[in-house]
Amino acid sequence: MLTQDVFPKVYTSNNNIRIEDRFYGLLIEEYIEGENLRDIIDSMDRGKNDLSKYSIEFLNNVSKTLKKYSDNKIVHRDISPDNIIISVNGNVVIIDPGVIKIIDRNSTNLGYIMGKRTYASPEQYYGNALSADFSSDLYALGIILYEIITGINLINKYMSTGKPHSEIVKNMDRELEDLFFDVLDYDNEKNIFLYNIIKKMIQEDKSLRFSSIEAFIQAISILNSKEGE
């Protein structure tokens, strides 16, 4: 059973190191022994692993992390499989908080992409990192959840179109739904509800995503209640 944590311990940091007229940051954090989610996704046997159960456990635990972020007005802005470790104790730990945003602190310049491009929300992808909020982190997690289940990174799939986020929305009720239910049983109501949660997480229009972290957690609670349906 997966359990949950937020960040590894930070032992020291300095965001104002000057080297040859350039400023750099330094962050030394706790080493987390475990397996990187990137490696887990790449090694999954989608014919044998219970991907529905794994995804829902992962969603439950990461939602607790996002709730703590929200309570402390933090947006991570670089959530990707590379930055998620499943520790030897089963904890889900999000690492590398180097581009976090503290809401209400105007510390990020417009026109700069924060986070990995293939997991970036539309607002980050197109250079408006200042507008990133909790729903931007949810967007990245939605892309990750779809990838856990299908092995497909949706942004990468449509990158060549120049408007990957728009293409994702356009194909949600056709191609992407078919790919999802090629892996999971369509006759299981829990799987259908899981897909609908992911769809809401990865809407291009922020106003169509979950309106609050509480609304997101409520949806997960309903998902959990569907056990056995």
PyMOL CGO cylinders between C-alpha atoms (Angstrom):
from pymol import cmd
from pymol.cgo import CYLINDER

trace = [
    CYLINDER, 0.00, 0.00, 0.00, 1.37, 3.40, -0.99, 0.3, 1, 1, 1, 1, 1, 1,
    CYLINDER, 1.37, 3.40, -0.99, 1.63, 6.00, 1.75, 0.3, 1, 1, 1, 1, 1, 1,
    CYLINDER, 1.63, 6.00, 1.75, 2.52, 9.63, 1.40, 0.3, 1, 1, 1, 1, 1, 1,
    CYLINDER, 2.52, 9.63, 1.40, 4.88, 12.48, 2.21, 0.3, 1, 1, 1, 1, 1, 1,
    CYLINDER, 4.88, 12.48, 2.21, 5.52, 15.93, 0.75, 0.3, 1, 1, 1, 1, 1, 1,
    CYLINDER, 5.52, 15.93, 0.75, 9.17, 16.91, 0.25, 0.3, 1, 1, 1, 1, 1, 1,
    CYLINDER, 9.17, 16.91, 0.25, 12.40, 15.34, 1.42, 0.3, 1, 1, 1, 1, 1, 1,
    CYLINDER, 12.40, 15.34, 1.42, 14.09, 17.28, 4.21, 0.3, 1, 1, 1, 1, 1, 1,
    CYLINDER, 14.09, 17.28, 4.21, 15.99, 20.34, 3.00, 0.3, 1, 1, 1, 1, 1, 1,
    CYLINDER, 15.99, 20.34, 3.00, 19.29, 20.63, 4.83, 0.3, 1, 1, 1, 1, 1, 1,
    CYLINDER, 19.29, 20.63, 4.83, 20.47, 23.92, 3.38, 0.3, 1, 1, 1, 1, 1, 1,
    CYLINDER, 20.47, 23.92, 3.38, 19.61, 26.34, 0.61, 0.3, 1, 1, 1, 1, 1, 1,
    CYLINDER, 19.61, 26.34, 0.61, 20.94, 29.55, -0.85, 0.3, 1, 1, 1, 1, 1, 1,
    CYLINDER, 20.94, 29.55, -0.85, 19.17, 31.37, -3.67, 0.3, 1, 1, 1, 1, 1, 1,
    CYLINDER, 19.17, 31.37, -3.67, 21.72, 34.13, -4.15, 0.3, 1, 1, 1, 1, 1, 1,
    CYLINDER, 21.72, 34.13, -4.15, 25.07, 32.60, -5.15, 0.3, 1, 1, 1, 1, 1, 1,
    CYLINDER, 25.07, 32.60, -5.15, 27.00, 34.79, -7.57, 0.3, 1, 1, 1, 1, 1, 1,
    CYLINDER, 27.00, 34.79, -7.57, 29.41, 33.13, -10.01, 0.3, 1, 1, 1, 1, 1, 1,
    CYLINDER, 29.41, 33.13, -10.01, 30.95, 35.26, -12.78, 0.3, 1, 1, 1, 1, 1, 1,
    CYLINDER, 30.95, 35.26, -12.78, 28.16, 37.82, -12.74, 0.3, 1, 1, 1, 1, 1, 1,
    CYLINDER, 28.16, 37.82, -12.74, 25.43, 35.17, -12.81, 0.3, 1, 1, 1, 1, 1, 1,
    CYLINDER, 25.43, 35.17, -12.81, 23.22, 34.21, -9.89, 0.3, 1, 1, 1, 1, 1, 1,
    CYLINDER, 23.22, 34.21, -9.89, 22.52, 30.59, -9.01, 0.3, 1, 1, 1, 1, 1, 1,
    CYLINDER, 22.52, 30.59, -9.01, 20.59, 28.74, -6.35, 0.3, 1, 1, 1, 1, 1, 1,
    CYLINDER, 20.59, 28.74, -6.35, 21.78, 25.87, -4.20, 0.3, 1, 1, 1, 1, 1, 1,
    CYLINDER, 21.78, 25.87, -4.20, 19.51, 23.27, -2.62, 0.3, 1, 1, 1, 1, 1, 1,
    CYLINDER, 19.51, 23.27, -2.62, 20.75, 20.30, -0.62, 0.3, 1, 1, 1, 1, 1, 1,
    CYLINDER, 20.75, 20.30, -0.62, 17.98, 17.90, 0.27, 0.3, 1, 1, 1, 1, 1, 1,
    CYLINDER, 17.98, 17.90, 0.27, 17.61, 14.51, 1.86, 0.3, 1, 1, 1, 1, 1, 1,
    CYLINDER, 17.61, 14.51, 1.86, 18.44, 11.49, -0.30, 0.3, 1, 1, 1, 1, 1, 1,
    CYLINDER, 18.44, 11.49, -0.30, 15.36, 9.31, -0.69, 0.3, 1, 1, 1, 1, 1, 1,
    CYLINDER, 15.36, 9.31, -0.69, 16.10, 5.63, -1.22, 0.3, 1, 1, 1, 1, 1, 1,
    CYLINDER, 16.10, 5.63, -1.22, 13.51, 4.11, -3.49, 0.3, 1, 1, 1, 1, 1, 1,
    CYLINDER, 13.51, 4.11, -3.49, 12.36, 3.79, -7.08, 0.3, 1, 1, 1, 1, 1, 1,
    CYLINDER, 12.36, 3.79, -7.08, 11.75, 6.63, -9.47, 0.3, 1, 1, 1, 1, 1, 1,
    CYLINDER, 11.75, 6.63, -9.47, 8.22, 6.74, -10.90, 0.3, 1, 1, 1, 1, 1, 1,
    CYLINDER, 8.22, 6.74, -10.90, 9.73, 7.17, -14.36, 0.3, 1, 1, 1, 1, 1, 1,
    CYLINDER, 9.73, 7.17, -14.36, 11.38, 3.75, -14.05, 0.3, 1, 1, 1, 1, 1, 1,
    CYLINDER, 11.38, 3.75, -14.05, 8.20, 2.20, -12.65, 0.3, 1, 1, 1, 1, 1, 1,
    CYLINDER, 8.20, 2.20, -12.65, 6.12, 3.46, -15.58, 0.3, 1, 1, 1, 1, 1, 1,
    CYLINDER, 6.12, 3.46, -15.58, 8.66, 2.29, -18.12, 0.3, 1, 1, 1, 1, 1, 1,
    CYLINDER, 8.66, 2.29, -18.12, 8.85, -1.21, -16.62, 0.3, 1, 1, 1, 1, 1, 1,
    CYLINDER, 8.85, -1.21, -16.62, 5.11, -1.80, -16.10, 0.3, 1, 1, 1, 1, 1, 1,
    CYLINDER, 5.11, -1.80, -16.10, 3.61, -4.90, -17.68, 0.3, 1, 1, 1, 1, 1, 1,
    CYLINDER, 3.61, -4.90, -17.68, 0.23, -3.54, -18.77, 0.3, 1, 1, 1, 1, 1, 1,
    CYLINDER, 0.23, -3.54, -18.77, -1.04, -7.05, -19.30, 0.3, 1, 1, 1, 1, 1, 1,
    CYLINDER, -1.04, -7.05, -19.30, -0.40, -8.11, -15.70, 0.3, 1, 1, 1, 1, 1, 1,
    CYLINDER, -0.40, -8.11, -15.70, -0.24, -5.10, -13.38, 0.3, 1, 1, 1, 1, 1, 1,
    CYLINDER, -0.24, -5.10, -13.38, -3.48, -3.97, -11.71, 0.3, 1, 1, 1, 1, 1, 1,
    CYLINDER, -3.48, -3.97, -11.71, -3.16, -0.48, -13.16, 0.3, 1, 1, 1, 1, 1, 1,
    CYLINDER, -3.16, -0.48, -13.16, -6.54, 0.71, -11.93, 0.3, 1, 1, 1, 1, 1, 1,
    CYLINDER, -6.54, 0.71, -11.93, -5.73, -0.13, -8.31, 0.3, 1, 1, 1, 1, 1, 1,
    CYLINDER, -5.73, -0.13, -8.31, -2.20, 1.29, -8.56, 0.3, 1, 1, 1, 1, 1, 1,
    CYLINDER, -2.20, 1.29, -8.56, -3.40, 4.52, -10.16, 0.3, 1, 1, 1, 1, 1, 1,
    CYLINDER, -3.40, 4.52, -10.16, -6.12, 5.07, -7.56, 0.3, 1, 1, 1, 1, 1, 1,
    CYLINDER, -6.12, 5.07, -7.56, -3.71, 4.43, -4.67, 0.3, 1, 1, 1, 1, 1, 1,
    CYLINDER, -3.71, 4.43, -4.67, -1.26, 6.86, -6.25, 0.3, 1, 1, 1, 1, 1, 1,
    CYLINDER, -1.26, 6.86, -6.25, -4.01, 9.44, -6.75, 0.3, 1, 1, 1, 1, 1, 1,
    CYLINDER, -4.01, 9.44, -6.75, -5.15, 9.11, -3.13, 0.3, 1, 1, 1, 1, 1, 1,
    CYLINDER, -5.15, 9.11, -3.13, -1.67, 9.71, -1.78, 0.3, 1, 1, 1, 1, 1, 1,
    CYLINDER, -1.67, 9.71, -1.78, -0.62, 12.52, -4.09, 0.3, 1, 1, 1, 1, 1, 1,
    CYLINDER, -0.62, 12.52, -4.09, -3.89, 14.34, -3.37, 0.3, 1, 1, 1, 1, 1, 1,
    CYLINDER, -3.89, 14.34, -3.37, -2.80, 14.60, 0.29, 0.3, 1, 1, 1, 1, 1, 1,
    CYLINDER, -2.80, 14.60, 0.29, 0.43, 16.20, -0.84, 0.3, 1, 1, 1, 1, 1, 1,
    CYLINDER, 0.43, 16.20, -0.84, -1.41, 18.72, -3.01, 0.3, 1, 1, 1, 1, 1, 1,
    CYLINDER, -1.41, 18.72, -3.01, -3.70, 19.54, -0.10, 0.3, 1, 1, 1, 1, 1, 1,
    CYLINDER, -3.70, 19.54, -0.10, -0.65, 20.39, 2.01, 0.3, 1, 1, 1, 1, 1, 1,
    CYLINDER, -0.65, 20.39, 2.01, 0.70, 22.52, -0.84, 0.3, 1, 1, 1, 1, 1, 1,
    CYLINDER, 0.70, 22.52, -0.84, -2.61, 24.35, -1.09, 0.3, 1, 1, 1, 1, 1, 1,
    CYLINDER, -2.61, 24.35, -1.09, -2.82, 24.88, 2.67, 0.3, 1, 1, 1, 1, 1, 1,
    CYLINDER, -2.82, 24.88, 2.67, 0.63, 26.48, 2.55, 0.3, 1, 1, 1, 1, 1, 1,
    CYLINDER, 0.63, 26.48, 2.55, -0.02, 28.39, -0.70, 0.3, 1, 1, 1, 1, 1, 1,
    CYLINDER, -0.02, 28.39, -0.70, 2.60, 26.41, -2.61, 0.3, 1, 1, 1, 1, 1, 1,
    CYLINDER, 2.60, 26.41, -2.61, 2.58, 25.42, -6.30, 0.3, 1, 1, 1, 1, 1, 1,
    CYLINDER, 2.58, 25.42, -6.30, 5.31, 22.95, -7.29, 0.3, 1, 1, 1, 1, 1, 1,
    CYLINDER, 5.31, 22.95, -7.29, 5.26, 23.65, -11.07, 0.3, 1, 1, 1, 1, 1, 1,
    CYLINDER, 5.26, 23.65, -11.07, 7.56, 20.77, -12.02, 0.3, 1, 1, 1, 1, 1, 1,
    CYLINDER, 7.56, 20.77, -12.02, 5.67, 17.60, -11.16, 0.3, 1, 1, 1, 1, 1, 1,
    CYLINDER, 5.67, 17.60, -11.16, 6.77, 14.75, -13.43, 0.3, 1, 1, 1, 1, 1, 1,
    CYLINDER, 6.77, 14.75, -13.43, 7.62, 11.05, -13.02, 0.3, 1, 1, 1, 1, 1, 1,
    CYLINDER, 7.62, 11.05, -13.02, 11.29, 12.04, -12.72, 0.3, 1, 1, 1, 1, 1, 1,
    CYLINDER, 11.29, 12.04, -12.72, 10.45, 14.09, -9.62, 0.3, 1, 1, 1, 1, 1, 1,
    CYLINDER, 10.45, 14.09, -9.62, 8.40, 11.44, -7.83, 0.3, 1, 1, 1, 1, 1, 1,
    CYLINDER, 8.40, 11.44, -7.83, 10.06, 8.72, -5.76, 0.3, 1, 1, 1, 1, 1, 1,
    CYLINDER, 10.06, 8.72, -5.76, 8.33, 5.67, -4.28, 0.3, 1, 1, 1, 1, 1, 1,
    CYLINDER, 8.33, 5.67, -4.28, 10.49, 5.12, -1.22, 0.3, 1, 1, 1, 1, 1, 1,
    CYLINDER, 10.49, 5.12, -1.22, 11.50, 1.74, 0.18, 0.3, 1, 1, 1, 1, 1, 1,
    CYLINDER, 11.50, 1.74, 0.18, 8.85, 2.33, 2.87, 0.3, 1, 1, 1, 1, 1, 1,
    CYLINDER, 8.85, 2.33, 2.87, 6.17, 2.84, 0.23, 0.3, 1, 1, 1, 1, 1, 1,
    CYLINDER, 6.17, 2.84, 0.23, 5.99, 6.62, 0.64, 0.3, 1, 1, 1, 1, 1, 1,
    CYLINDER, 5.99, 6.62, 0.64, 5.20, 8.82, -2.37, 0.3, 1, 1, 1, 1, 1, 1,
    CYLINDER, 5.20, 8.82, -2.37, 7.75, 11.64, -2.17, 0.3, 1, 1, 1, 1, 1, 1,
    CYLINDER, 7.75, 11.64, -2.17, 7.84, 14.59, -4.56, 0.3, 1, 1, 1, 1, 1, 1,
    CYLINDER, 7.84, 14.59, -4.56, 11.40, 15.84, -4.94, 0.3, 1, 1, 1, 1, 1, 1,
    CYLINDER, 11.40, 15.84, -4.94, 13.17, 18.78, -6.57, 0.3, 1, 1, 1, 1, 1, 1,
    CYLINDER, 13.17, 18.78, -6.57, 11.10, 21.72, -5.33, 0.3, 1, 1, 1, 1, 1, 1,
    CYLINDER, 11.10, 21.72, -5.33, 13.49, 24.09, -7.10, 0.3, 1, 1, 1, 1, 1, 1,
    CYLINDER, 13.49, 24.09, -7.10, 10.86, 25.95, -9.10, 0.3, 1, 1, 1, 1, 1, 1,
    CYLINDER, 10.86, 25.95, -9.10, 8.10, 26.13, -6.50, 0.3, 1, 1, 1, 1, 1, 1,
    CYLINDER, 8.10, 26.13, -6.50, 5.96, 29.22, -6.40, 0.3, 1, 1, 1, 1, 1, 1,
    CYLINDER, 5.96, 29.22, -6.40, 4.76, 30.75, -3.18, 0.3, 1, 1, 1, 1, 1, 1,
    CYLINDER, 4.76, 30.75, -3.18, 1.39, 32.26, -4.06, 0.3, 1, 1, 1, 1, 1, 1,
    CYLINDER, 1.39, 32.26, -4.06, 1.21, 36.05, -3.59, 0.3, 1, 1, 1, 1, 1, 1,
    CYLINDER, 1.21, 36.05, -3.59, 4.97, 36.41, -4.02, 0.3, 1, 1, 1, 1, 1, 1,
    CYLINDER, 4.97, 36.41, -4.02, 5.64, 37.90, -7.42, 0.3, 1, 1, 1, 1, 1, 1,
    CYLINDER, 5.64, 37.90, -7.42, 8.91, 36.07, -8.03, 0.3, 1, 1, 1, 1, 1, 1,
    CYLINDER, 8.91, 36.07, -8.03, 8.50, 34.53, -11.48, 0.3, 1, 1, 1, 1, 1, 1,
    CYLINDER, 8.50, 34.53, -11.48, 8.97, 36.45, -14.69, 0.3, 1, 1, 1, 1, 1, 1,
    CYLINDER, 8.97, 36.45, -14.69, 6.36, 36.16, -17.41, 0.3, 1, 1, 1, 1, 1, 1,
    CYLINDER, 6.36, 36.16, -17.41, 7.54, 34.54, -20.62, 0.3, 1, 1, 1, 1, 1, 1,
    CYLINDER, 7.54, 34.54, -20.62, 9.50, 31.77, -18.94, 0.3, 1, 1, 1, 1, 1, 1,
    CYLINDER, 9.50, 31.77, -18.94, 8.62, 28.08, -19.02, 0.3, 1, 1, 1, 1, 1, 1,
    CYLINDER, 8.62, 28.08, -19.02, 8.85, 26.38, -15.64, 0.3, 1, 1, 1, 1, 1, 1,
    CYLINDER, 8.85, 26.38, -15.64, 8.85, 22.60, -15.41, 0.3, 1, 1, 1, 1, 1, 1,
    CYLINDER, 8.85, 22.60, -15.41, 9.30, 19.81, -17.94, 0.3, 1, 1, 1, 1, 1, 1,
    CYLINDER, 9.30, 19.81, -17.94, 7.63, 20.66, -21.22, 0.3, 1, 1, 1, 1, 1, 1,
    CYLINDER, 7.63, 20.66, -21.22, 5.99, 17.25, -21.70, 0.3, 1, 1, 1, 1, 1, 1,
    CYLINDER, 5.99, 17.25, -21.70, 4.12, 17.60, -18.37, 0.3, 1, 1, 1, 1, 1, 1,
    CYLINDER, 4.12, 17.60, -18.37, 3.56, 21.36, -18.38, 0.3, 1, 1, 1, 1, 1, 1,
    CYLINDER, 3.56, 21.36, -18.38, 0.07, 22.83, -18.15, 0.3, 1, 1, 1, 1, 1, 1,
    CYLINDER, 0.07, 22.83, -18.15, -0.93, 25.13, -21.03, 0.3, 1, 1, 1, 1, 1, 1,
    CYLINDER, -0.93, 25.13, -21.03, -0.22, 28.25, -18.98, 0.3, 1, 1, 1, 1, 1, 1,
    CYLINDER, -0.22, 28.25, -18.98, 3.31, 27.04, -18.24, 0.3, 1, 1, 1, 1, 1, 1,
    CYLINDER, 3.31, 27.04, -18.24, 3.92, 25.53, -21.69, 0.3, 1, 1, 1, 1, 1, 1,
    CYLINDER, 3.92, 25.53, -21.69, 3.28, 28.87, -23.37, 0.3, 1, 1, 1, 1, 1, 1,
    CYLINDER, 3.28, 28.87, -23.37, 5.47, 30.83, -20.99, 0.3, 1, 1, 1, 1, 1, 1,
    CYLINDER, 5.47, 30.83, -20.99, 3.01, 32.24, -18.47, 0.3, 1, 1, 1, 1, 1, 1,
    CYLINDER, 3.01, 32.24, -18.47, 4.44, 30.49, -15.41, 0.3, 1, 1, 1, 1, 1, 1,
    CYLINDER, 4.44, 30.49, -15.41, 3.32, 33.32, -13.14, 0.3, 1, 1, 1, 1, 1, 1,
    CYLINDER, 3.32, 33.32, -13.14, -0.31, 32.26, -13.58, 0.3, 1, 1, 1, 1, 1, 1,
    CYLINDER, -0.31, 32.26, -13.58, 0.36, 28.68, -12.42, 0.3, 1, 1, 1, 1, 1, 1,
    CYLINDER, 0.36, 28.68, -12.42, -1.79, 27.55, -9.49, 0.3, 1, 1, 1, 1, 1, 1,
    CYLINDER, -1.79, 27.55, -9.49, -2.91, 24.28, -7.88, 0.3, 1, 1, 1, 1, 1, 1,
    CYLINDER, -2.91, 24.28, -7.88, -4.74, 23.31, -11.08, 0.3, 1, 1, 1, 1, 1, 1,
    CYLINDER, -4.74, 23.31, -11.08, -1.44, 23.52, -12.97, 0.3, 1, 1, 1, 1, 1, 1,
    CYLINDER, -1.44, 23.52, -12.97, 0.01, 20.84, -10.69, 0.3, 1, 1, 1, 1, 1, 1,
    CYLINDER, 0.01, 20.84, -10.69, -3.20, 18.85, -11.17, 0.3, 1, 1, 1, 1, 1, 1,
    CYLINDER, -3.20, 18.85, -11.17, -2.73, 19.09, -14.93, 0.3, 1, 1, 1, 1, 1, 1,
    CYLINDER, -2.73, 19.09, -14.93, 0.73, 17.51, -14.69, 0.3, 1, 1, 1, 1, 1, 1,
    CYLINDER, 0.73, 17.51, -14.69, -0.64, 14.74, -12.47, 0.3, 1, 1, 1, 1, 1, 1,
    CYLINDER, -0.64, 14.74, -12.47, -3.43, 14.05, -14.95, 0.3, 1, 1, 1, 1, 1, 1,
    CYLINDER, -3.43, 14.05, -14.95, -0.86, 13.59, -17.71, 0.3, 1, 1, 1, 1, 1, 1,
    CYLINDER, -0.86, 13.59, -17.71, 1.09, 11.26, -15.39, 0.3, 1, 1, 1, 1, 1, 1,
    CYLINDER, 1.09, 11.26, -15.39, -1.99, 9.19, -14.48, 0.3, 1, 1, 1, 1, 1, 1,
    CYLINDER, -1.99, 9.19, -14.48, -2.89, 8.66, -18.13, 0.3, 1, 1, 1, 1, 1, 1,
    CYLINDER, -2.89, 8.66, -18.13, 0.71, 7.62, -18.78, 0.3, 1, 1, 1, 1, 1, 1,
    CYLINDER, 0.71, 7.62, -18.78, 0.72, 5.16, -15.85, 0.3, 1, 1, 1, 1, 1, 1,
    CYLINDER, 0.72, 5.16, -15.85, -2.29, 3.41, -17.33, 0.3, 1, 1, 1, 1, 1, 1,
    CYLINDER, -2.29, 3.41, -17.33, -1.54, 3.54, -21.07, 0.3, 1, 1, 1, 1, 1, 1,
    CYLINDER, -1.54, 3.54, -21.07, 2.20, 4.19, -21.30, 0.3, 1, 1, 1, 1, 1, 1,
    CYLINDER, 2.20, 4.19, -21.30, 1.43, 7.27, -23.44, 0.3, 1, 1, 1, 1, 1, 1,
    CYLINDER, 1.43, 7.27, -23.44, 2.49, 10.83, -22.65, 0.3, 1, 1, 1, 1, 1, 1,
    CYLINDER, 2.49, 10.83, -22.65, -0.30, 12.90, -24.16, 0.3, 1, 1, 1, 1, 1, 1,
    CYLINDER, -0.30, 12.90, -24.16, 1.64, 16.14, -24.60, 0.3, 1, 1, 1, 1, 1, 1,
    CYLINDER, 1.64, 16.14, -24.60, 4.43, 14.30, -26.38, 0.3, 1, 1, 1, 1, 1, 1,
    CYLINDER, 4.43, 14.30, -26.38, 1.85, 12.47, -28.52, 0.3, 1, 1, 1, 1, 1, 1,
    CYLINDER, 1.85, 12.47, -28.52, 0.51, 15.73, -29.93, 0.3, 1, 1, 1, 1, 1, 1,
    CYLINDER, 0.51, 15.73, -29.93, 3.66, 17.89, -29.66, 0.3, 1, 1, 1, 1, 1, 1,
    CYLINDER, 3.66, 17.89, -29.66, 4.18, 18.01, -33.42, 0.3, 1, 1, 1, 1, 1, 1,
    CYLINDER, 4.18, 18.01, -33.42, 0.80, 19.75, -33.91, 0.3, 1, 1, 1, 1, 1, 1,
    CYLINDER, 0.80, 19.75, -33.91, 2.10, 22.84, -32.15, 0.3, 1, 1, 1, 1, 1, 1,
    CYLINDER, 2.10, 22.84, -32.15, -1.00, 22.88, -29.93, 0.3, 1, 1, 1, 1, 1, 1,
    CYLINDER, -1.00, 22.88, -29.93, -0.82, 19.65, -27.92, 0.3, 1, 1, 1, 1, 1, 1,
    CYLINDER, -0.82, 19.65, -27.92, -3.18, 20.76, -25.14, 0.3, 1, 1, 1, 1, 1, 1,
    CYLINDER, -3.18, 20.76, -25.14, -5.90, 21.65, -27.65, 0.3, 1, 1, 1, 1, 1, 1,
    CYLINDER, -5.90, 21.65, -27.65, -5.45, 18.32, -29.42, 0.3, 1, 1, 1, 1, 1, 1,
    CYLINDER, -5.45, 18.32, -29.42, -5.79, 16.47, -26.12, 0.3, 1, 1, 1, 1, 1, 1,
    CYLINDER, -5.79, 16.47, -26.12, -9.17, 18.10, -25.46, 0.3, 1, 1, 1, 1, 1, 1,
    CYLINDER, -9.17, 18.10, -25.46, -10.29, 17.49, -29.05, 0.3, 1, 1, 1, 1, 1, 1,
    CYLINDER, -10.29, 17.49, -29.05, -9.56, 13.76, -28.79, 0.3, 1, 1, 1, 1, 1, 1,
    CYLINDER, -9.56, 13.76, -28.79, -10.68, 13.09, -25.20, 0.3, 1, 1, 1, 1, 1, 1,
    CYLINDER, -10.68, 13.09, -25.20, -14.00, 11.50, -26.15, 0.3, 1, 1, 1, 1, 1, 1,
    CYLINDER, -14.00, 11.50, -26.15, -12.64, 9.54, -29.08, 0.3, 1, 1, 1, 1, 1, 1,
    CYLINDER, -12.64, 9.54, -29.08, -9.09, 8.30, -29.53, 0.3, 1, 1, 1, 1, 1, 1,
    CYLINDER, -9.09, 8.30, -29.53, -7.87, 8.88, -25.99, 0.3, 1, 1, 1, 1, 1, 1,
    CYLINDER, -7.87, 8.88, -25.99, -10.89, 7.24, -24.39, 0.3, 1, 1, 1, 1, 1, 1,
    CYLINDER, -10.89, 7.24, -24.39, -10.42, 4.21, -26.65, 0.3, 1, 1, 1, 1, 1, 1,
    CYLINDER, -10.42, 4.21, -26.65, -6.74, 3.92, -25.73, 0.3, 1, 1, 1, 1, 1, 1,
    CYLINDER, -6.74, 3.92, -25.73, -7.58, 4.17, -22.02, 0.3, 1, 1, 1, 1, 1, 1,
    CYLINDER, -7.58, 4.17, -22.02, -10.22, 1.45, -22.15, 0.3, 1, 1, 1, 1, 1, 1,
    CYLINDER, -10.22, 1.45, -22.15, -8.03, -0.79, -24.26, 0.3, 1, 1, 1, 1, 1, 1,
    CYLINDER, -8.03, -0.79, -24.26, -6.15, -1.22, -20.97, 0.3, 1, 1, 1, 1, 1, 1,
    CYLINDER, -6.15, -1.22, -20.97, -8.89, -0.92, -18.33, 0.3, 1, 1, 1, 1, 1, 1,
    CYLINDER, -8.89, -0.92, -18.33, -12.31, -2.56, -18.29, 0.3, 1, 1, 1, 1, 1, 1,
    CYLINDER, -12.31, -2.56, -18.29, -14.96, -0.18, -19.67, 0.3, 1, 1, 1, 1, 1, 1,
    CYLINDER, -14.96, -0.18, -19.67, -17.72, -2.07, -17.85, 0.3, 1, 1, 1, 1, 1, 1,
    CYLINDER, -17.72, -2.07, -17.85, -16.25, -1.11, -14.48, 0.3, 1, 1, 1, 1, 1, 1,
    CYLINDER, -16.25, -1.11, -14.48, -17.90, 2.09, -13.19, 0.3, 1, 1, 1, 1, 1, 1,
    CYLINDER, -17.90, 2.09, -13.19, -14.83, 2.90, -11.10, 0.3, 1, 1, 1, 1, 1, 1,
    CYLINDER, -14.83, 2.90, -11.10, -12.64, 2.97, -14.22, 0.3, 1, 1, 1, 1, 1, 1,
    CYLINDER, -12.64, 2.97, -14.22, -15.11, 5.23, -16.00, 0.3, 1, 1, 1, 1, 1, 1,
    CYLINDER, -15.11, 5.23, -16.00, -15.13, 7.64, -13.05, 0.3, 1, 1, 1, 1, 1, 1,
    CYLINDER, -15.13, 7.64, -13.05, -11.30, 7.56, -12.94, 0.3, 1, 1, 1, 1, 1, 1,
    CYLINDER, -11.30, 7.56, -12.94, -11.18, 8.53, -16.62, 0.3, 1, 1, 1, 1, 1, 1,
    CYLINDER, -11.18, 8.53, -16.62, -13.59, 11.40, -16.00, 0.3, 1, 1, 1, 1, 1, 1,
    CYLINDER, -13.59, 11.40, -16.00, -11.40, 12.69, -13.16, 0.3, 1, 1, 1, 1, 1, 1,
    CYLINDER, -11.40, 12.69, -13.16, -8.35, 12.61, -15.44, 0.3, 1, 1, 1, 1, 1, 1,
    CYLINDER, -8.35, 12.61, -15.44, -10.32, 14.41, -18.17, 0.3, 1, 1, 1, 1, 1, 1,
    CYLINDER, -10.32, 14.41, -18.17, -11.18, 17.21, -15.77, 0.3, 1, 1, 1, 1, 1, 1,
    CYLINDER, -11.18, 17.21, -15.77, -7.58, 17.47, -14.56, 0.3, 1, 1, 1, 1, 1, 1,
    CYLINDER, -7.58, 17.47, -14.56, -6.25, 18.01, -18.10, 0.3, 1, 1, 1, 1, 1, 1,
    CYLINDER, -6.25, 18.01, -18.10, -8.68, 20.55, -19.48, 0.3, 1, 1, 1, 1, 1, 1,
    CYLINDER, -8.68, 20.55, -19.48, -6.93, 23.27, -21.47, 0.3, 1, 1, 1, 1, 1, 1,
    CYLINDER, -6.93, 23.27, -21.47, -9.21, 25.94, -20.02, 0.3, 1, 1, 1, 1, 1, 1,
    CYLINDER, -9.21, 25.94, -20.02, -8.34, 26.36, -16.32, 0.3, 1, 1, 1, 1, 1, 1,
    CYLINDER, -8.34, 26.36, -16.32, -11.95, 27.26, -15.50, 0.3, 1, 1, 1, 1, 1, 1,
    CYLINDER, -11.95, 27.26, -15.50, -13.01, 23.75, -16.58, 0.3, 1, 1, 1, 1, 1, 1,
    CYLINDER, -13.01, 23.75, -16.58, -10.57, 22.00, -14.23, 0.3, 1, 1, 1, 1, 1, 1,
    CYLINDER, -10.57, 22.00, -14.23, -11.37, 21.37, -10.57, 0.3, 1, 1, 1, 1, 1, 1,
    CYLINDER, -11.37, 21.37, -10.57, -12.34, 24.67, -8.94, 0.3, 1, 1, 1, 1, 1, 1,
    CYLINDER, -12.34, 24.67, -8.94, -10.49, 23.92, -5.71, 0.3, 1, 1, 1, 1, 1, 1,
    CYLINDER, -10.49, 23.92, -5.71, -8.32, 21.28, -4.10, 0.3, 1, 1, 1, 1, 1, 1,
    CYLINDER, -8.32, 21.28, -4.10, -11.33, 20.41, -1.93, 0.3, 1, 1, 1, 1, 1, 1,
    CYLINDER, -11.33, 20.41, -1.93, -13.43, 19.68, -5.03, 0.3, 1, 1, 1, 1, 1, 1,
    CYLINDER, -13.43, 19.68, -5.03, -10.65, 17.45, -6.34, 0.3, 1, 1, 1, 1, 1, 1,
    CYLINDER, -10.65, 17.45, -6.34, -10.44, 15.52, -3.05, 0.3, 1, 1, 1, 1, 1, 1,
    CYLINDER, -10.44, 15.52, -3.05, -14.23, 15.16, -3.00, 0.3, 1, 1, 1, 1, 1, 1,
    CYLINDER, -14.23, 15.16, -3.00, -14.10, 13.56, -6.46, 0.3, 1, 1, 1, 1, 1, 1,
    CYLINDER, -14.10, 13.56, -6.46, -11.46, 11.12, -5.23, 0.3, 1, 1, 1, 1, 1, 1,
    CYLINDER, -11.46, 11.12, -5.23, -13.65, 10.30, -2.24, 0.3, 1, 1, 1, 1, 1, 1,
    CYLINDER, -13.65, 10.30, -2.24, -16.50, 9.41, -4.61, 0.3, 1, 1, 1, 1, 1, 1,
    CYLINDER, -16.50, 9.41, -4.61, -14.07, 7.33, -6.67, 0.3, 1, 1, 1, 1, 1, 1,
    CYLINDER, -14.07, 7.33, -6.67, -13.05, 5.38, -3.56, 0.3, 1, 1, 1, 1, 1, 1,
    CYLINDER, -13.05, 5.38, -3.56, -16.70, 4.76, -2.67, 0.3, 1, 1, 1, 1, 1, 1,
    CYLINDER, -16.70, 4.76, -2.67, -17.16, 2.90, -5.94, 0.3, 1, 1, 1, 1, 1, 1,
    CYLINDER, -17.16, 2.90, -5.94, -15.08, -0.07, -4.77, 0.3, 1, 1, 1, 1, 1, 1,
    CYLINDER, -15.08, -0.07, -4.77, -16.58, -3.25, -6.16, 0.3, 1, 1, 1, 1, 1, 1,
    CYLINDER, -16.58, -3.25, -6.16, -19.05, -1.52, -8.48, 0.3, 1, 1, 1, 1, 1, 1,
]
cmd.load_cgo(trace, "trace")
